Amino acid sequence: MGPKPHLLQVLHWSRERHVGIANILAAAIAVAGPVLLAASLGRVRIGLLAAVGTFGMSELMSRGGFRSCTNQLLRATAPAACAGVAFGAALLCRNVANTVIVLLVVVAALAGGLSRSLAVATARFTIFLAYALGVAEARAPLASVAILMAGAAWAALVNLSIGAALGSRAESDPQPAVAIAGLRARMTRWTRRFRDSSVWSYPLRIGVGFAIAALCRWRWPDHHYHWIAVTLAILTQRHVDRFPVKTTQRMLGTCVGAAAATLFVAYRPPLWLLSSCVVLLAGARPLLKARNYMAYAAAMIPLIMLVVGAGQPVMGGVLWDRLVATVIGSGLVLLGNTLTLAFATA
């Protein structure tokens, strides 16, 4: 495939997938709720921090009655809760905390190979664990992570409630459950498929990436290189496409979004303007994801950069570190994908 068709696909604005008003409303209300509540209490920064937890719960729509919604709510928030507990346990390990986190990421990636539903759950776990690393520099990291988890639970509740009220049957992630009776059969299939690079390459790529991110945080503790892990968690995909249009879209969108957020925050906007931009971008996420993934990534990264660490002043050095870390993380994703494809075709 030549460069021109590839570029055209990267810039293509798709209209194949329908995005209902329920998706847009749920995404906007999920973020606006904690922000407005915190603003009424004079704690806007806490509301912005809670908004981070809502990002992993988009497009989670109702598919049944009260009992079904309750089960979906518990299953959707379980990965976030597990990530919060895992992060707290890793902090207790002190000197080996980074090693524990890398091992948790690898184990989660391996477990995700058992089924598609577990792949969704473990991907959410990894993303929330990366978010937890992003707020680790706060004065009270455990309290900050608890706020993240509360935001995730709120977003899941909003999505399911609006989906039920508006009769939405939008596409949603499969529920992260594995039948006990079928576990042995799944394990057998998993071991047989281990020759497939999609089974072992994802844990290897995400594990090595998180290890490099941990090494950077250890080697340069005065910098803010936890953003490498955040970028890796968002961009690394289980399957590597031979002609990775989405990979290009993710990388370009991530870099453009990081640069835009850096310039925006450099002017130190008032909190009301910052909050308004967060809500608007959050509401646009479902539409952008369905239309063009580069535009979606360009909106997601500013969202995360604007609200992670919202409880502390943002200086020029922090902004530069975030931008550099985003580029490093994107480069690691591209390198891992390239090596995987080269090995698979060797």
C-alpha positions in Angstrom: 0.0 0.0 0.0 1.5 3.3 -1.1 1.8 6.4 1.1 -1.0 8.3 -0.6 -3.7 5.6 0.1 -2.5 5.2 3.6 -2.6 8.9 4.2 -6.1 9.1 2.7 -7.3 6.4 5.1 -5.7 8.2 8.0 -7.7 11.3 7.2 -10.9 9.6 6.2 -14.0 10.8 8.0 -16.2 7.7 8.3 -20.0 7.8 8.5 -20.5 4.0 8.6 -21.2 3.9 12.3 -24.2 5.6 13.9 -23.7 7.6 17.0 -26.8 8.2 19.0 -27.6 11.2 21.2 -27.4 8.8 24.2 -23.7 8.3 23.7 -23.0 12.0 23.5 -25.2 12.9 26.4 -23.6 10.2 28.6 -20.1 11.2 27.8 -20.7 14.9 28.5 -22.8 14.3 31.7 -20.4 11.8 33.1 -17.6 14.4 33.1 -19.8 17.5 33.8 -21.3 15.8 37.0 -18.2 15.7 39.2 -16.9 18.9 37.8 -20.0 20.9 38.6 -20.4 19.2 42.0 -16.9 20.0 42.9 -17.2 23.6 41.6 -20.3 24.1 43.8 -18.1 23.1 46.8 -15.2 25.2 45.7 -13.1 22.1 44.8 -13.0 22.2 41.0 -9.6 20.5 40.8 -11.0 17.4 42.6 -13.8 17.3 40.1 -11.3 17.4 37.2 -9.4 14.6 38.8 -12.6 12.5 39.1 -13.3 13.2 35.4 -10.2 11.2 34.5 -11.9 8.1 35.8 -14.8 8.6 33.4 -12.7 8.2 30.3 -12.5 4.4 30.4 -16.3 4.0 30.6 -17.5 5.5 27.3 -20.1 3.7 25.2 -21.3 1.5 28.0 -25.0 1.3 27.3 -27.8 -0.6 28.9 -28.9 -4.0 27.5 -31.6 -5.1 29.9 -33.5 -4.4 33.1 -32.4 -3.4 36.5 -30.6 -6.7 37.3 -28.8 -6.7 34.0 -27.7 -3.1 34.5 -26.5 -3.8 38.0 -24.4 -6.7 36.7 -23.0 -4.6 33.9 -22.2 -1.8 36.4 -20.3 -4.2 38.7 -18.4 -5.8 35.8 -17.5 -2.5 34.2 -16.1 -1.0 37.4 -14.3 -4.1 38.5 -11.1 -3.4 36.4 -10.9 0.1 37.8 -11.3 -1.1 41.4 -8.7 -3.8 40.9 -6.3 -1.2 39.4 -6.8 1.0 42.5 -6.2 -1.9 44.9 -3.2 -3.1 42.8 -1.7 0.4 42.8 -2.1 0.7 46.6 -0.5 -2.6 47.1 2.4 -1.6 44.8 3.0 1.5 46.8 3.4 -0.6 50.0 6.2 -2.4 48.2 8.2 0.8 48.2 11.6 0.1 46.4 10.1 -2.6 44.1 6.8 -0.8 43.4 7.8 -0.2 39.7 8.7 -3.9 39.3 5.4 -5.0 40.8 3.4 -2.7 38.5 5.2 -4.0 35.4 4.5 -7.6 36.5 0.8 -6.8 37.1 0.6 -5.3 33.6 2.2 -8.4 32.0 0.0 -10.8 34.0 -3.1 -8.8 33.0 -2.1 -8.8 29.3 -1.6 -12.6 29.4 -4.9 -13.2 31.1 -6.6 -11.0 28.4 -5.6 -13.6 25.8 -8.1 -16.1 27.3 -11.2 -14.4 25.8 -12.3 -11.2 24.2 -14.2 -10.2 27.3 -11.2 -10.6 29.4 -9.2 -8.6 26.9 -11.5 -5.7 27.3 -11.4 -6.0 31.1 -7.6 -6.2 31.3 -7.2 -3.4 28.9 -9.3 -1.2 31.2 -7.2 -2.4 34.2 -4.0 -1.4 32.4 -5.4 2.0 31.5 -6.6 2.8 35.0 -3.3 1.6 36.4 -1.5 4.1 34.1 -3.9 6.8 35.2 -3.0 6.0 38.8 0.7 6.4 38.0 -0.3 9.8 36.5 -1.5 11.1 39.8 1.1 9.4 41.9 2.9 12.7 42.4 0.0 14.2 44.2 0.3 14.9 47.9 -2.1 12.1 48.7 -1.8 9.5 45.9 -4.1 6.9 47.4 -6.8 9.5 47.9 -6.3 10.7 44.4 -6.7 7.1 43.1 -9.9 6.7 45.1 -11.3 9.8 43.4 -10.4 8.2 40.0 -12.2 5.1 40.9 -15.3 7.0 42.1 -15.3 8.9 38.8 -15.3 5.5 36.9 -18.2 4.2 38.9 -20.2 7.4 38.3 -19.5 7.3 34.6 -20.6 3.6 34.4 -23.8 4.5 36.2 -24.6 7.4 34.0 -24.0 5.4 30.8 -26.2 2.6 31.9 -28.9 4.9 33.2 -29.1 7.0 30.0 -28.9 3.9 27.8 -31.9 2.4 29.7 -33.9 5.7 29.7 -33.4 6.4 26.0 -33.8 2.8 24.9 -30.2 2.7 23.6 -28.9 -0.6 22.1 -25.6 0.8 21.0 -22.6 -1.3 20.7 -21.0 -2.0 24.1 -18.0 -3.9 25.3 -18.6 -7.6 26.1 -18.9 -8.3 29.8 -15.6 -9.4 31.4 -16.7 -12.8 32.7 -15.2 -16.3 32.2 -17.3 -19.4 32.9 -15.5 -21.6 35.5 -16.6 -24.7 33.6 -15.0 -23.5 30.4 -11.7 -22.3 31.9 -9.8 -25.4 31.2 -10.9 -25.4 27.6 -10.0 -21.8 27.2 -6.5 -22.5 28.7 -6.0 -25.3 26.3 -7.0 -23.1 23.3 -4.8 -20.3 24.7 -1.7 -22.5 24.9 -2.3 -23.9 21.3 -2.6 -20.3 20.0 0.6 -19.3 21.7 2.4 -19.6 18.3 0.3 -16.8 17.1 2.1 -13.5 17.7 -1.1 -11.8 18.8 -1.0 -14.0 22.0 2.5 -13.3 23.2 3.5 -10.1 21.4 1.0 -7.9 23.3 2.2 -8.9 26.8 5.8 -8.5 25.6 5.2 -5.1 24.0 3.2 -3.6 26.9 5.5 -5.2 29.5 8.7 -3.9 27.9 7.1 -0.5 27.4 6.1 -0.2 31.0 9.5 -1.4 32.1 11.2 1.3 30.1 8.7 3.9 31.5 9.6 2.7 35.0 13.3 3.0 34.2 12.9 6.5 33.0 11.0 7.5 36.1 13.7 5.9 38.3 16.6 7.5 36.3 15.1 10.9 36.1 12.9 11.2 39.2 12.6 15.0 38.9 10.8 14.7 35.5 7.3 13.6 34.8 7.8 10.5 32.8 4.8 8.6 34.1 3.2 10.0 30.9 5.1 7.3 29.0 3.0 4.7 30.7 -0.2 6.6 30.1 0.6 6.9 26.4 1.5 3.2 26.2 -1.7 2.1 27.8 -3.8 4.1 25.4 -1.9 3.4 22.2 -0.8 -0.3 22.5 -3.2 -2.7 20.9 -3.4 -6.4 21.3 -3.4 -7.0 17.5 -0.9 -5.4 15.2 -2.2 -4.6 11.7 0.0 -5.2 8.7 -1.0 -1.8 7.3 -1.6 0.0 10.6 -3.8 2.9 9.7 -5.1 3.1 13.3 -1.6 3.1 14.6 -0.7 6.1 12.5 -4.0 7.8 13.5 -3.3 7.2 17.2 0.3 8.4 17.0 -0.5 11.6 15.0 -3.5 12.4 17.1 -1.6 11.8 20.3 1.2 14.1 19.3 -1.1 16.8 18.0 -3.3 16.6 21.0 -0.3 16.7 23.4 1.1 19.8 21.7 -2.3 21.5 21.7 -2.8 20.8 25.4 0.7 22.0 26.2 0.1 25.3 24.4 -3.3 25.7 26.1 -2.2 25.1 29.6 0.9 27.2 29.1 -1.4 30.2 29.2 -2.8 29.1 32.5 -6.5 29.4 31.7 -9.0 30.0 34.5 -10.5 26.9 36.0 -14.0 27.7 34.6 -12.5 27.8 31.0 -10.5 24.7 31.6 -13.6 22.9 33.0 -15.7 24.0 30.0 -13.2 22.7 27.5 -13.0 19.3 29.3 -16.8 18.9 29.2 -17.0 19.9 25.5 -14.2 17.5 24.5 -15.7 14.7 26.6 -19.1 15.1 24.8 -17.4 15.0 21.4 -15.5 11.8 22.1 -18.1 9.2 21.0 -18.7 11.1 17.7 -15.0 11.5 17.0 -14.2 7.9 17.8 -16.8 6.8 15.2 -15.8 9.2 12.5 -11.9 9.5 12.7 -9.6 7.9 15.2 -6.9 10.5 14.7 -9.4 13.2 15.8 -10.5 11.0 18.7 -6.9 10.6 19.9 -6.3 14.3 19.4 -9.2 15.0 21.8 -8.4 12.3 24.3 -4.8 13.2 25.0 -5.7 16.9 25.8 -8.5 15.6 28.1 -6.1 13.5 30.1 -3.3 16.1 30.1 -5.7 18.8 31.3 -7.1 16.9 34.2 -4.4 14.5 35.4 -2.4 16.5 37.9 -5.1 19.2 38.0 -4.6 19.4 41.8 -1.1 20.9 41.4 0.3 23.9 39.5 1.5 23.2 36.0 4.8 24.7 35.2 6.6 25.0 31.8 9.0 22.1 32.7 6.0 19.8 33.5 4.4 20.6 30.1 7.6 19.9 28.3 8.1 16.6 30.2 4.6 15.5 29.2 5.1 16.3 25.6 8.5 14.5 25.5 7.0 11.5 27.4 4.1 11.3 24.9 6.6 11.2 22.0 8.7 8.6 23.7 5.6 6.4 24.4 4.4 6.8 20.8 7.8 5.8 19.6 7.9 2.7 21.8 4.5 1.6 20.4 5.7 2.0 16.8 8.9 0.2 17.5 7.1 -2.7 19.2 4.7 -3.0 16.3 7.5 -2.9 13.7 9.5 -5.6 15.4 6.4 -7.8 15.8 5.6 -7.6 12.2 9.2 -8.2 11.2 9.4 -11.3 13.4 6.0 -12.6 12.1 7.1 -12.3 8.5 10.6 -13.7 9.1 
